[in-house]
């Protein structure tokens, strides 16, 4: 079947620290992978995506590489800011446009 | 700007009452989805629709109903049969194609019991 597992939070970092949020998946076929961000009281916003193995998605300083050999799509950012505080969701999209979301990782960045 | 509009932002339901959550999109997307989000949990799929006049049950459809009479609109009704409706409801839409396209989300409706 299809599923996404991401590291549990909450994660608290100091400003300018390095961020990694782990995400692993199980899937049939050739899924696309996504990271979404959710700010309090809002819907999810697409942060980045990758559609095939070894693709690297990037946006706003965030990066994630689609690793088929380790079935992973870890989110990284070299220097976080207070404004990055949010909940981050890893997601998998598969045949039939079926999406599977992780449980979300809450990030708080302190000045 | 194109996007998805959900209304109302907050909704209160009395016991035994049905309530309807609105979702409208002007992105010309074929597919639309309803998710339920509970605190500390991921998104759970309630219903989805690929085309007008067709929709499919998701993982937690019991106690909910939908309609898709227009491409732009996908309202969700929370019926009295849904015994634990308090949650944050998210509507999404996407292009329907062979390669999964990103889903675009509205800002959600928070439903509470009076």
Interface residues (C-beta under 8 A of the other chain):
Chain A: X4 X31 X32 X34 X36 X41 X42 X43 X44 X45 X46 X49 X51 X89 X93 X94 X95 X97 X98 X99 X101 X102 X103 X104
Chain B: X4 X6 X31 X33 X40 X41 X42 X43 X45 X50 X90 X92 X94 X96 X97 X99 X100 X101 X102 X103 X104 X105 X106 X107 X108
